[in-house]
Amino acid sequence: MHETLFINFSTIDASLKHMIENVQRRATKQLPGLKNLTYSERLQKLKLPSLNFRRVRGDMIELYKILNGKYDKEAAQFVKLWKDMTTRTGVRGNSLKIFPQRARTELRRNAFALRVVRTWNTLPEIIVTSPTTNTFKNRLDKYWKNQTMMYEDYKSTITGSGEDLDIETDEEEL
């Protein structure tokens, strides 16, 4: 599935998310030898990330593209960087840390510019400053390769930190 299809997934009602995920649940259950496994086990066996994981990964890729000028400059106006919003120095985290904006409504809280902040701000410098989109994807995938969210249902979130990255062995192309 195309990564950008999951950008607005979190704005969907929880029951609708569950219905969408159920399509994948039923489809994976039809495959030979997988019927008696749990949904998470089927996803792991098939190396098929959950819809939620793909949405979060897609969000990070789209944000990388926005911050690196891959889209119209107007797209970047919705994302404010810490370095542009404060004179404070020594802010922990990566150099492209996003300034968290306030949201008064649930709809606004689920908007792209707000929902990406926490996850993006936890990424290491070496990932957010990747020279190309493919390098960013490769590094992100390597960093998140052991995330439990990868094979869990729509309620899961990214937890803890990722794997140590050995940039010497980075592959530029997918």
C-alpha positions as CSV (number, residue, x, y, z in Angstrom):
1,M,0.0,0.0,0.0
2,H,1.1,3.5,-0.7
3,E,2.6,5.3,2.4
4,T,0.6,8.5,1.8
5,L,-2.7,6.7,2.0
6,F,-2.4,6.5,5.8
7,I,-1.7,10.2,6.5
8,N,-5.2,11.0,7.7
9,F,-5.8,7.6,9.3
10,S,-5.8,8.9,12.8
11,T,-8.6,11.4,12.2
12,I,-10.9,8.5,11.5
13,D,-13.4,7.4,14.2
14,A,-12.0,4.5,16.3
15,S,-14.8,2.2,15.2
16,L,-14.0,2.9,11.5
17,K,-10.3,2.2,12.1
18,H,-11.3,-1.1,13.6
19,M,-13.5,-2.0,10.6
20,I,-10.6,-1.1,8.2
21,E,-8.2,-3.3,10.3
22,N,-10.8,-6.1,10.3
23,V,-10.4,-6.4,6.5
24,Q,-6.7,-7.1,7.0
25,R,-7.5,-9.5,9.9
26,R,-9.9,-11.5,7.7
27,A,-7.6,-11.5,4.7
28,T,-4.6,-12.8,6.7
29,K,-6.7,-15.5,8.3
30,Q,-7.6,-17.0,4.9
31,L,-3.9,-17.8,4.2
32,P,-2.9,-21.5,4.6
33,G,-1.4,-22.3,8.0
34,L,-2.3,-19.0,9.6
35,K,-5.9,-19.6,10.6
36,N,-5.2,-20.5,14.3
37,L,-2.6,-17.7,14.9
38,T,-3.5,-14.4,16.6
39,Y,-3.7,-11.4,14.3
40,S,-0.3,-10.1,15.7
41,E,1.3,-13.5,15.0
42,R,-0.1,-13.5,11.5
43,L,1.3,-10.0,10.8
44,Q,4.7,-11.1,12.2
45,K,4.8,-14.3,10.2
46,L,3.9,-12.3,7.0
47,K,6.2,-9.4,7.9
48,L,3.2,-7.2,7.4
49,P,3.2,-4.0,9.5
50,S,-0.1,-3.0,11.1
51,L,-2.1,-0.2,9.5
52,N,-1.4,2.0,12.5
53,F,2.4,1.5,12.2
54,R,2.2,2.3,8.5
55,R,0.3,5.5,9.3
56,V,2.9,6.6,11.8
57,R,5.8,5.7,9.5
58,G,4.0,7.5,6.6
59,D,3.5,10.6,8.9
60,M,7.3,10.7,9.6
61,I,8.2,10.3,5.9
62,E,5.8,13.1,4.9
63,L,7.1,15.4,7.7
64,Y,10.7,14.7,6.5
65,K,9.6,15.7,3.0
66,I,7.9,18.9,4.2
67,L,10.9,19.9,6.3
68,N,13.2,19.3,3.4
69,G,11.3,21.3,0.8
70,K,9.9,18.4,-1.2
71,Y,6.5,20.1,-1.3
72,D,5.3,23.6,-1.8
73,K,6.7,26.0,0.9
74,E,3.1,26.6,2.1
75,A,3.0,23.0,3.5
76,A,5.9,23.9,5.9
77,Q,4.0,26.8,7.5
78,F,1.9,24.4,9.6
79,V,5.1,23.0,11.3
80,K,7.1,25.2,13.6
81,L,10.6,24.3,14.6
82,W,11.9,25.0,18.1
83,K,14.9,26.9,16.7
84,D,12.5,29.3,15.0
85,M,10.2,29.7,18.0
86,T,12.6,30.4,20.9
87,T,15.9,32.0,21.6
88,R,16.7,29.2,24.1
89,T,19.7,27.1,23.3
90,G,20.5,23.6,24.4
91,V,17.0,22.2,23.6
92,R,17.4,18.4,24.0
93,G,16.7,16.1,21.0
94,N,17.4,16.6,17.4
95,S,18.2,19.9,15.6
96,L,14.9,19.7,13.8
97,K,12.8,19.4,16.9
98,I,9.2,20.6,16.3
99,F,7.6,23.2,18.6
100,P,4.4,21.7,20.1
101,Q,1.3,23.8,19.3
102,R,-1.8,23.9,21.5
103,A,-5.0,22.3,20.5
104,R,-8.4,23.1,22.0
105,T,-10.4,20.4,20.2
106,E,-10.0,16.7,19.5
107,L,-10.2,17.4,15.7
108,R,-7.3,19.8,15.9
109,R,-5.3,17.4,18.2
110,N,-5.5,14.8,15.4
111,A,-4.3,17.2,12.8
112,F,-1.1,16.2,11.0
113,A,1.0,19.1,12.4
114,L,0.1,18.2,16.0
115,R,0.1,14.4,15.9
116,V,3.6,14.1,14.5
117,V,5.3,16.2,17.2
118,R,6.0,13.7,19.9
119,T,7.2,10.9,17.6
120,W,9.3,13.2,15.5
121,N,11.0,14.8,18.5
122,T,12.2,11.4,19.8
123,L,14.0,10.6,16.6
124,P,17.8,10.8,16.7
125,E,19.7,13.5,14.8
126,I,21.2,11.0,12.3
127,I,17.7,10.1,11.1
128,V,16.1,13.6,10.8
129,T,19.1,15.0,9.0
130,S,19.3,12.2,6.5
131,P,20.5,13.4,3.1
132,T,17.7,11.8,1.0
133,T,14.2,10.5,1.5
134,N,15.3,6.9,0.8
135,T,18.1,7.2,3.4
136,F,15.5,8.6,5.9
137,K,13.2,5.6,5.3
138,N,16.1,3.1,5.6
139,R,17.3,4.7,8.8
140,L,13.8,5.0,10.3
141,D,13.0,1.3,9.5
142,K,16.3,0.2,11.0
143,Y,15.7,2.3,14.1
144,W,12.1,1.0,14.6
145,K,12.7,-2.6,13.5
146,N,11.8,-4.0,16.9
147,Q,8.8,-1.9,17.7
148,T,5.9,-3.9,19.1
149,M,3.6,-1.4,17.4
150,M,4.7,-2.8,14.1
151,Y,2.5,-5.9,14.5
152,E,-0.1,-4.7,17.0
153,D,-3.6,-3.3,16.5
154,Y,-4.7,0.3,16.1
155,K,-4.4,1.1,19.8
156,S,-0.6,0.7,20.0
157,T,1.9,3.5,20.0
158,I,5.7,3.8,19.4
159,T,7.4,2.9,22.6
160,G,10.9,3.5,24.0
161,S,13.8,4.1,21.7
162,G,14.9,2.3,18.6
163,E,17.9,0.4,17.6
164,D,21.4,1.8,17.4
165,L,22.2,2.8,13.9
166,D,25.4,1.9,12.1
167,I,25.5,4.6,9.5
168,E,28.6,3.0,7.9
169,T,26.3,0.3,6.5
170,D,23.5,2.5,5.4
171,E,22.0,1.7,2.0
172,E,21.0,4.7,0.0
173,E,18.3,3.1,-2.2
174,L,15.5,0.7,-1.2
